[in-house]
Amino acid sequence: MMQTALSCSPADATLLDPPIPAPGSPEELRAFAELQRGLKPMFGRVFSNSQAPRTVVVIPSMSLDRKGLEKLEGASRYEERFLCLLMLLQLPATRVVYITSEPVAPPIVDYYLGLVHDVDPRDARARLTMLTCDDPSAAPLTEKILGRHQLVARIRGLIDDPASSHLTCFTATALERTLAVRLGISLYGCDPALWHLGTKSGSRDVFHQAGVLAPPGYEHLRGEEDVIRALVDLKRAHSTVRRAVIKIEEGFSGEGNAIFSYDDAPSGPGLTRWMRDVLPRRVRFVAPGERWPTYRDELARLGGIVEAFVSGTEVRSPSVQCRIDPSGATQIISTHDQVLGGASGQVYLGCTFPAEPSCCPGLHAAARRVTAVLASEGVVGRFGIDFVSTRVHNEWRHYAIEINIRKGGTTHPFLTLQLLTDGTYDAATGLFRTKSGRPCFYLASDNLCDPAYTALTPRRVISAAARHGLAFHPDAERGVIFHLMGALQPFGKLGAVCIGRSRDDAQDLFGKTIAMLRREAGRKVPRRKSG
């Protein structure tokens, strides 16, 4: 196992042969289409055979709006969330190449390699290559890689057979398309040309086409005047609405959302004048420190939507994770209840798995209709569909909120469980069962934050979990898996997946994990003597 930082001048293109097609050019689009035509036969030949040789190139780049990324504390360390994919080394002929913006600490890599079972650890290490750009800037990882031609050449050199290799990414944007072409391997993900289907407006378009219930609202808005008009029209069409949500097209984790209250709104022709006057002062932003002038500029630049804020006496925020494989087959992979927080209750903090059982039949039905529309458009790969669900007279009403045509906050916890236990989600029952038939539940979070945690190191967290009997045990198929540990000392932040045998057991493990972290953060550790 190696972890190497490589860099060179972006102008040095001589290391790549044949000549590089320009990003977005007709030549690149043709080359990408040709690579993607090989995805279906490769999927049928390789994915169904655990013994088949393959190379998986993991690019956990959050290729999202840069201004949005700058608001996310420790954004580059979120690339560590998919280190669970190191467990693919359980497949004896699989090689994994994993690239990050900043080096991953050796104890973290050792921790994940320790989760690989039924394989000689030395053999697993020999089939893993860790590479880094050694660049903590807010630019997306894929952009950093593309600017380092020597690094691209190094990755290409690690791919034994392009026809049996693929690129797996957090997002599939034009950047990832360019990288796939330069590496000469297919991208297992949605064609970036279909990215618009996962924007806030694109999601609402798909929901309308699928005949799935969505909150009343308006899409494809550009700038302040469009938003004012949409807020006014929403109130006139639905007089009982009390609050609305304004969302920027490419916002994530709720950071691009803002809440507007209609309290004291007049009726009649004065509503538009009132709206124009109060909007800049009354809107409440999810992102800390956001102000109307900059938010307004982002709406003009990226576009957005306005929709009614869904409320009720009992409200949940479930998410359905789905997949369309390269052969066109569709599958519901999982359901989660999202844990939302922050002052507005719009910030994604974590999730529980599986979702409330009484919700699942209606969620599955809606998700299948949305998936059918996306499949007809040519979407491939994993995606999530977020809902807000309200219970009225003991019946659930599910409002589809957005589609994330990418991996998301519920992806890595489920992949962790799946790779650890070799189990599957049963859409008929809404339960996950391991290969041994045991049901599993979990509570997961990316947001275990405390300034005191800056005193911790990955090694101390891993050791403390083992001492307190919290570490995941493969025989019991129970315990805690940590992630985001690279964000500990700079930001006092990490994540965890707490896998239990029941919902209460998972919640208990989560509580014990928080207590352990607090005790360990407060414990003084003697300094090692130098020399």
C-alpha positions as CSV (number, residue, x, y, z in Angstrom):
1,M,0.0,0.0,0.0
2,M,1.4,3.4,-1.0
3,Q,0.3,6.9,-0.4
4,T,2.1,9.3,-2.7
5,A,1.8,13.0,-3.5
6,L,2.4,13.8,-7.2
7,S,2.4,17.2,-8.9
8,C,3.7,18.9,-12.0
9,S,2.9,21.9,-14.1
10,P,-0.6,21.8,-15.7
11,A,1.1,22.9,-18.9
12,D,3.1,19.6,-19.1
13,A,0.8,17.6,-21.3
14,T,3.5,15.4,-22.8
15,L,3.0,12.7,-20.2
16,L,-0.4,11.8,-21.6
17,D,-0.6,10.0,-24.9
18,P,-2.7,10.0,-27.2
19,P,-3.4,13.8,-27.4
20,I,-5.9,15.1,-24.9
21,P,-9.3,16.2,-26.2
22,A,-10.4,19.6,-24.9
23,P,-12.9,19.4,-22.0
24,G,-16.4,19.5,-23.3
25,S,-15.3,19.3,-26.9
26,P,-17.1,17.0,-29.5
27,E,-14.0,14.8,-29.4
28,E,-14.2,14.3,-25.7
29,L,-18.0,13.7,-25.8
30,R,-17.4,11.0,-28.5
31,A,-14.6,9.4,-26.5
32,F,-16.7,9.4,-23.3
33,A,-19.7,7.8,-25.2
34,E,-17.4,5.1,-26.5
35,L,-16.1,4.3,-23.0
36,Q,-19.6,4.2,-21.6
37,R,-20.7,1.7,-24.3
38,G,-18.3,-0.7,-22.6
39,L,-19.9,-0.3,-19.2
40,K,-22.8,-2.7,-19.8
41,P,-20.7,-5.7,-21.0
42,M,-18.1,-5.0,-18.3
43,F,-20.8,-4.9,-15.6
44,G,-22.2,-8.2,-16.8
45,R,-18.8,-9.9,-17.0
46,V,-17.1,-8.5,-13.9
47,F,-19.6,-7.4,-11.3
48,S,-21.3,-10.8,-11.2
49,N,-18.0,-12.7,-10.7
50,S,-16.3,-12.0,-7.3
51,Q,-13.1,-13.7,-8.7
52,A,-12.8,-11.5,-11.8
53,P,-9.8,-9.2,-12.0
54,R,-10.8,-5.5,-11.9
55,T,-9.4,-2.1,-10.9
56,V,-11.6,0.4,-9.1
57,V,-10.5,4.0,-9.2
58,V,-12.1,5.9,-6.4
59,I,-12.5,9.7,-6.8
60,P,-14.5,10.9,-3.8
61,S,-14.5,14.4,-5.1
62,M,-17.3,16.7,-4.0
63,S,-17.5,18.4,-7.4
64,L,-20.2,20.8,-6.3
65,D,-20.5,24.6,-6.3
66,R,-17.3,25.9,-4.8
67,K,-18.9,28.7,-2.8
68,G,-21.1,26.1,-1.2
69,L,-18.1,23.9,-0.4
70,E,-16.4,26.8,1.3
71,K,-19.2,26.9,3.8
72,L,-18.6,23.2,4.7
73,E,-16.1,22.9,7.5
74,G,-13.3,20.4,6.7
75,A,-14.7,19.8,3.2
76,S,-11.6,18.0,1.8
77,R,-11.8,15.5,4.7
78,Y,-15.3,14.4,3.5
79,E,-13.3,12.5,0.8
80,E,-12.5,10.0,3.6
81,R,-16.1,9.0,3.9
82,F,-15.8,6.4,1.1
83,L,-12.8,4.7,2.6
84,C,-15.3,1.9,3.3
85,L,-14.7,1.0,-0.4
86,L,-11.3,-0.3,0.7
87,M,-13.4,-3.3,1.8
88,L,-13.7,-4.2,-1.9
89,L,-10.2,-5.7,-1.4
90,Q,-12.1,-8.7,0.1
91,L,-12.5,-9.6,-3.6
92,P,-9.3,-11.5,-4.2
93,A,-8.5,-10.1,-7.7
94,T,-9.6,-6.5,-7.1
95,R,-7.2,-3.6,-7.1
96,V,-8.3,-0.2,-5.5
97,V,-6.7,3.1,-6.4
98,Y,-8.0,5.8,-4.0
99,I,-7.1,9.5,-4.5
100,T,-7.6,12.3,-2.0
101,S,-6.8,16.0,-1.7
102,E,-4.8,15.6,1.4
103,P,-2.9,12.6,2.7
104,V,-4.9,10.1,4.8
105,A,-3.2,9.3,8.1
106,P,-1.7,5.7,8.1
107,P,-3.7,4.7,11.2
108,I,-6.9,5.5,9.3
109,V,-5.9,3.4,6.3
110,D,-4.8,0.6,8.7
111,Y,-8.2,0.8,10.4
112,Y,-10.1,0.2,7.2
113,L,-7.8,-2.5,6.0
114,G,-8.4,-4.2,9.4
115,L,-12.1,-4.5,8.4
116,V,-11.2,-6.6,5.3
117,H,-11.9,-10.2,6.1
118,D,-11.1,-13.6,4.6
119,V,-8.0,-12.2,2.8
120,D,-4.3,-12.1,3.8
121,P,-3.7,-8.5,5.1
122,R,-0.4,-8.3,3.2
123,D,-2.2,-9.3,-0.1
124,A,-4.9,-6.7,0.5
125,R,-2.3,-4.0,1.1
126,A,-0.4,-5.0,-2.1
127,R,-3.6,-4.4,-4.1
128,L,-4.2,-0.9,-2.7
129,T,-2.6,2.3,-3.8
130,M,-3.4,5.6,-2.0
131,L,-2.5,8.8,-3.9
132,T,-2.8,12.4,-2.8
133,C,-2.7,15.8,-4.4
134,D,-1.4,17.2,-1.1
135,D,-3.7,20.2,-1.7
136,P,-6.2,21.4,1.0
137,S,-7.8,24.1,-1.1
138,A,-11.6,24.3,-1.7
139,A,-11.3,23.3,-5.3
140,P,-13.0,20.0,-6.1
141,L,-10.6,17.0,-6.0
142,T,-11.2,16.0,-9.6
143,E,-10.1,19.5,-10.7
144,K,-6.9,19.2,-8.7
145,I,-6.2,15.8,-10.3
146,L,-6.8,17.1,-13.8
147,G,-4.3,19.9,-13.1
148,R,-1.6,17.3,-12.3
149,H,-0.8,15.4,-15.5
150,Q,1.9,13.3,-13.8
151,L,-0.7,12.1,-11.3
152,V,-3.2,11.3,-14.1
153,A,-0.4,9.3,-15.8
154,R,0.4,7.5,-12.6
155,I,-3.3,6.5,-12.2
156,R,-3.4,5.3,-15.8
157,G,-0.3,3.2,-15.2
158,L,-2.1,1.4,-12.3
159,I,-4.9,0.2,-14.6
160,D,-4.0,-3.2,-15.9
161,D,-7.1,-3.8,-18.1
162,P,-9.2,-0.7,-19.0
163,A,-12.0,-3.0,-20.1
164,S,-12.3,-4.5,-16.6
165,S,-11.9,-1.2,-14.7
166,H,-14.1,1.7,-13.8
167,L,-14.2,5.0,-12.1
168,T,-16.5,5.5,-9.1
169,C,-17.1,9.0,-7.9
170,F,-19.1,11.0,-5.3
171,T,-20.5,13.1,-8.2
172,A,-20.5,12.7,-11.9
173,T,-20.0,16.1,-13.5
174,A,-18.1,17.4,-16.6
175,L,-14.9,17.2,-14.5
176,E,-15.4,13.5,-13.9
177,R,-16.2,12.9,-17.6
178,T,-12.9,14.6,-18.6
179,L,-11.1,12.4,-16.0
180,A,-12.7,9.2,-17.3
181,V,-11.6,10.1,-20.9
182,R,-8.0,10.9,-19.8
183,L,-7.8,7.6,-17.8
184,G,-9.4,5.6,-20.6
185,I,-12.0,3.9,-18.4
186,S,-15.7,4.0,-18.0
187,L,-17.5,6.0,-15.3
188,Y,-20.0,4.1,-13.3
189,G,-22.4,6.9,-12.7
190,C,-24.9,9.2,-14.4
191,D,-23.8,10.9,-17.7
192,P,-23.0,14.5,-16.7
193,A,-25.3,15.6,-19.6
194,L,-28.2,14.4,-17.3
195,W,-27.0,16.3,-14.3
196,H,-29.9,18.8,-14.6
197,L,-32.3,16.0,-13.5
198,G,-30.8,16.2,-10.0
199,T,-31.1,20.0,-9.6
200,K,-33.9,21.4,-7.4
201,S,-35.9,22.4,-10.5
202,G,-35.0,19.2,-12.4
203,S,-36.2,17.1,-9.5
204,R,-39.6,18.9,-9.5
205,D,-39.9,18.3,-13.3
206,V,-39.3,14.6,-12.8
207,F,-41.8,14.4,-9.9
208,H,-44.4,16.0,-12.1
209,Q,-43.7,13.6,-14.9
210,A,-43.8,10.6,-12.6
211,G,-47.1,11.8,-11.1
212,V,-45.5,11.9,-7.6
213,L,-46.8,14.3,-5.0
214,A,-44.5,17.3,-4.4
215,P,-45.0,20.5,-2.3
216,P,-46.8,23.3,-4.1
217,G,-44.2,25.6,-5.6
218,Y,-42.4,27.0,-8.6
219,E,-39.2,26.0,-10.3
220,H,-36.6,27.4,-12.8
221,L,-36.5,30.8,-11.0
222,R,-33.7,33.3,-11.7
223,G,-33.0,36.1,-9.3
224,E,-34.9,38.2,-6.8
225,E,-37.8,39.2,-9.0
226,D,-38.6,35.6,-9.9
227,V,-38.5,34.6,-6.2
228,I,-40.8,37.5,-5.2
229,R,-43.3,36.6,-7.9
230,A,-43.2,32.9,-6.9
231,L,-43.7,33.7,-3.2
232,V,-46.7,36.0,-4.0
233,D,-48.3,33.4,-6.4
234,L,-47.8,30.6,-3.8
235,K,-49.7,32.6,-1.2
236,R,-52.4,33.5,-3.5
237,A,-52.9,30.0,-4.7
238,H,-52.7,28.5,-1.2
239,S,-53.9,31.0,1.3
240,T,-53.3,28.7,4.3
241,V,-49.5,28.4,3.6
242,R,-47.6,29.9,6.5
243,R,-44.0,29.4,5.4
244,A,-42.1,28.8,2.2
245,V,-38.6,27.4,1.4
246,I,-36.3,29.1,-1.1
247,K,-33.7,26.7,-2.5
248,I,-30.6,27.3,-4.7
249,E,-30.4,24.8,-7.5
250,E,-27.2,23.1,-6.5
251,G,-27.3,23.5,-2.7
252,F,-26.5,20.4,-0.6
253,S,-27.0,19.3,3.0
254,G,-29.6,22.1,3.3
255,E,-26.9,24.8,3.1
256,G,-28.5,26.5,0.1
257,N,-32.0,26.8,1.7
258,A,-33.7,29.8,3.2
259,I,-37.1,30.0,5.1
260,F,-39.6,32.7,4.5
261,S,-42.5,33.4,6.9
262,Y,-45.9,34.8,5.7
263,D,-46.8,36.1,9.1
264,D,-48.8,39.4,8.8
265,A,-48.9,39.1,5.0
266,P,-51.7,41.3,3.5
267,S,-54.2,40.0,1.1
268,G,-55.1,41.7,-2.2
269,P,-52.9,43.7,-4.5
270,G,-50.7,45.0,-1.7
271,L,-49.0,41.6,-1.3
272,T,-46.4,42.1,-4.0
273,R,-45.3,45.5,-2.5
274,W,-45.2,44.0,1.0
275,M,-43.2,41.0,-0.3
276,R,-40.6,43.2,-2.0
277,D,-40.2,45.3,1.2
278,V,-39.9,42.5,3.8
279,L,-38.1,39.7,1.9
280,P,-34.5,40.8,2.5
281,R,-35.2,41.3,6.2
282,R,-37.5,38.4,6.9
283,V,-35.8,35.5,5.1
284,R,-33.9,33.1,7.4
285,F,-30.9,31.3,6.0
286,V,-29.7,27.8,6.9
287,A,-26.0,28.5,6.2
288,P,-24.5,30.5,9.1
289,G,-23.4,34.0,8.2
290,E,-25.4,34.1,5.0
291,R,-26.9,37.5,3.9
292,W,-29.5,38.4,1.4
293,P,-27.3,40.3,-1.0
294,T,-24.9,37.3,-1.5
295,Y,-27.8,34.8,-1.5
296,R,-29.7,36.9,-4.1
297,D,-26.6,36.9,-6.3
298,E,-26.3,33.1,-6.0
299,L,-30.0,32.8,-7.0
300,A,-29.2,34.9,-10.1
301,R,-26.1,32.8,-10.9
302,L,-27.4,29.3,-10.3
303,G,-31.2,29.6,-10.2
304,G,-33.5,28.0,-7.7
305,I,-37.1,27.1,-6.6
306,V,-39.7,28.2,-4.1
307,E,-42.0,25.7,-2.5
308,A,-44.4,25.5,0.5
309,F,-42.8,24.4,3.8
310,V,-44.4,21.1,4.7
311,S,-45.5,20.9,8.3
312,G,-47.7,18.7,10.4
313,T,-48.2,17.2,13.9
314,E,-45.9,14.2,12.9
315,V,-43.3,14.9,10.3
316,R,-40.4,12.7,9.0
317,S,-37.7,13.3,6.4
318,P,-37.1,9.9,4.8
319,S,-34.8,9.2,1.9
320,V,-34.9,6.3,-0.6
321,Q,-31.7,5.2,-2.1
322,C,-32.0,3.6,-5.6
323,R,-29.9,2.2,-8.3
324,I,-30.2,1.8,-12.1
325,D,-27.4,-0.6,-13.2
326,P,-25.8,-0.4,-16.7
327,S,-28.1,-3.1,-18.0
328,G,-31.1,-0.9,-17.1
329,A,-32.3,-2.9,-14.2
330,T,-33.7,-0.8,-11.3
331,Q,-33.5,-1.5,-7.6
332,I,-34.5,0.1,-4.3
333,I,-31.4,-0.2,-2.2
334,S,-32.4,1.2,1.1
335,T,-34.6,3.6,3.1
336,H,-33.4,6.0,5.8
337,D,-34.9,8.5,8.1
338,Q,-32.8,11.6,7.8
339,V,-31.8,13.4,11.0
340,L,-32.1,17.1,10.4
341,G,-31.1,20.0,12.7
342,G,-29.8,23.5,12.9
343,A,-31.9,26.5,13.8
344,S,-34.2,25.9,10.8
345,G,-34.3,22.1,11.0
346,Q,-33.0,21.9,7.4
347,V,-29.3,20.8,8.0
348,Y,-28.5,17.2,7.3
349,L,-26.8,15.7,10.5
350,G,-27.2,12.0,10.0
351,C,-29.6,9.2,9.4
352,T,-31.3,6.1,11.0
353,F,-31.7,2.9,9.0
354,P,-34.1,1.6,8.0
355,A,-36.9,4.1,7.7
356,E,-40.0,3.9,9.8
357,P,-41.7,0.6,8.6
358,S,-45.1,2.1,8.2
359,C,-43.7,4.7,5.8
360,C,-41.9,2.2,3.5
361,P,-44.7,0.9,1.2
362,G,-45.7,4.5,0.1
363,L,-42.0,5.5,-0.2
364,H,-41.2,2.5,-2.3
365,A,-44.1,3.1,-4.6
366,A,-43.2,6.7,-5.2
367,A,-39.5,5.9,-5.6
368,R,-40.3,3.3,-8.2
369,R,-42.2,5.8,-10.3
370,V,-39.4,8.3,-10.1
371,T,-36.8,5.7,-10.9
372,A,-38.8,4.6,-14.0
373,V,-38.7,8.2,-15.3
374,L,-34.9,8.5,-14.6
375,A,-34.3,5.1,-16.3
376,S,-36.2,6.3,-19.4
377,E,-33.8,9.3,-19.5
378,G,-30.8,7.1,-19.4
379,V,-29.6,7.6,-15.8
380,V,-27.2,5.0,-14.5
381,G,-25.8,4.6,-11.0
382,R,-26.9,5.3,-7.4
383,F,-29.1,8.2,-6.5
384,G,-31.3,9.3,-3.6
385,I,-34.8,10.6,-3.4
386,D,-35.6,12.8,-0.4
387,F,-39.1,13.2,1.0
388,V,-41.0,15.0,3.7
389,S,-43.7,12.7,5.1
390,T,-46.6,13.8,7.3
391,R,-49.0,11.5,9.2
392,V,-52.7,12.4,8.9
393,H,-55.4,10.1,10.5
394,N,-52.8,7.3,10.8
395,E,-51.9,7.5,7.1
396,W,-48.7,8.8,5.6
397,R,-48.6,11.5,2.9
398,H,-45.2,11.6,1.2
399,Y,-44.0,14.8,-0.5
400,A,-41.0,14.3,-2.9
401,I,-38.5,17.0,-2.2
402,E,-35.4,16.4,-4.3
403,I,-33.3,13.9,-6.2
404,N,-29.6,13.6,-5.6
405,I,-28.1,12.0,-8.7
406,R,-24.9,11.3,-6.9
407,K,-23.7,9.6,-3.7
408,G,-24.9,11.3,-0.6
409,G,-24.9,11.3,3.2
410,T,-26.8,8.0,3.4
411,T,-24.6,6.2,0.8
412,H,-21.4,5.5,2.8
413,P,-23.2,4.2,6.0
414,F,-25.2,1.7,3.9
415,L,-22.1,0.7,1.9
416,T,-20.3,0.1,5.1
417,L,-23.0,-2.2,6.4
418,Q,-23.3,-4.0,3.1
419,L,-19.6,-4.6,2.7
420,L,-19.1,-5.7,6.4
421,T,-22.0,-8.2,6.4
422,D,-22.5,-9.2,2.8
423,G,-26.2,-8.5,3.4
424,T,-29.1,-7.1,1.4
425,Y,-32.1,-4.8,1.8
426,D,-35.5,-6.5,1.4
427,A,-37.9,-4.0,-0.1
428,A,-40.8,-6.3,0.8
429,T,-40.2,-6.0,4.5
430,G,-38.2,-2.8,4.7
431,L,-35.4,-4.7,6.6
432,F,-31.8,-5.4,6.0
433,R,-30.5,-8.9,6.7
434,T,-26.9,-10.1,6.8
435,K,-25.7,-13.1,4.9
436,S,-26.4,-15.1,8.1
437,G,-30.0,-13.8,8.1
438,R,-29.6,-11.5,11.1
439,P,-31.5,-8.1,10.8
440,C,-29.3,-5.0,11.2
441,F,-30.1,-1.4,12.1
442,Y,-27.9,1.7,12.4
443,L,-27.7,5.3,13.4
444,A,-25.1,7.2,11.4
445,S,-23.7,10.8,11.6
446,D,-21.1,12.9,9.8
447,N,-21.5,15.6,12.5
448,L,-20.0,14.4,15.8
449,C,-18.5,17.9,16.6
450,D,-17.0,19.3,19.7
451,P,-14.0,21.6,20.1
452,A,-12.7,19.2,22.7
453,Y,-12.3,16.5,20.1
454,T,-9.3,18.4,18.7
455,A,-7.4,16.7,21.5
456,L,-8.1,13.3,19.9
457,T,-6.2,11.4,17.2
458,P,-7.5,8.6,15.0
459,R,-5.4,6.1,16.9
460,R,-6.8,7.2,20.2
461,V,-10.4,7.0,19.0
462,I,-9.9,3.5,17.5
463,S,-8.1,2.3,20.6
464,A,-10.7,3.7,23.0
465,A,-13.6,2.1,21.1
466,A,-11.9,-1.3,21.4
467,R,-11.3,-0.8,25.1
468,H,-14.9,0.1,25.7
469,G,-16.3,-2.8,23.7
470,L,-17.7,-0.5,21.0
471,A,-15.6,-1.6,18.0
472,F,-17.4,-3.5,15.3
473,H,-17.1,-7.3,15.7
474,P,-17.6,-9.3,12.6
475,D,-19.0,-12.4,14.4
476,A,-21.6,-10.4,16.3
477,E,-22.2,-8.2,13.3
478,R,-22.5,-5.3,15.7
479,G,-20.5,-2.3,16.7
480,V,-19.2,1.2,15.7
481,I,-17.3,2.1,12.5
482,F,-15.7,5.6,12.5
483,H,-15.1,7.8,9.5
484,L,-14.0,11.4,8.8
485,M,-11.3,10.9,11.4
486,G,-8.9,13.1,9.4
487,A,-11.1,16.1,10.5
488,L,-10.4,15.5,14.2
489,Q,-7.5,17.7,15.1
490,P,-8.1,20.5,12.7
491,F,-11.9,20.8,13.3
492,G,-12.9,18.6,16.3
493,K,-15.2,16.6,14.0
494,L,-15.7,13.0,13.0
495,G,-18.4,10.6,11.9
496,A,-19.7,7.2,13.0
497,V,-22.0,4.3,11.9
498,C,-23.4,2.6,14.9
499,I,-24.7,-0.9,13.8
500,G,-27.0,-2.7,16.2
501,R,-29.5,-5.6,16.3
502,S,-32.5,-3.3,16.8
503,R,-33.2,0.4,16.6
504,D,-32.8,0.8,20.4
505,D,-29.5,-1.1,20.3
506,A,-28.1,1.2,17.6
507,Q,-29.3,4.3,19.6
508,D,-27.6,2.8,22.7
509,L,-24.4,2.3,20.8
510,F,-24.5,5.9,19.5
511,G,-25.0,7.3,23.1
512,K,-22.2,5.2,24.4
513,T,-19.9,6.4,21.5
514,I,-20.6,10.0,22.3
515,A,-19.9,9.4,26.0
516,M,-16.7,7.6,25.2
517,L,-15.5,10.4,22.9
518,R,-16.2,13.0,25.6
519,R,-14.4,11.0,28.3
520,E,-11.4,10.4,26.0
521,A,-11.2,14.1,24.9
522,G,-11.0,15.1,28.6
523,R,-8.4,12.5,29.5
524,K,-4.9,13.8,29.7
525,V,-2.4,11.6,27.8
526,P,1.3,11.7,28.9
527,R,3.6,13.0,26.2
528,R,6.1,10.6,24.8
529,K,9.7,11.4,25.7
530,S,11.7,12.3,22.7
531,G,15.0,10.6,21.9
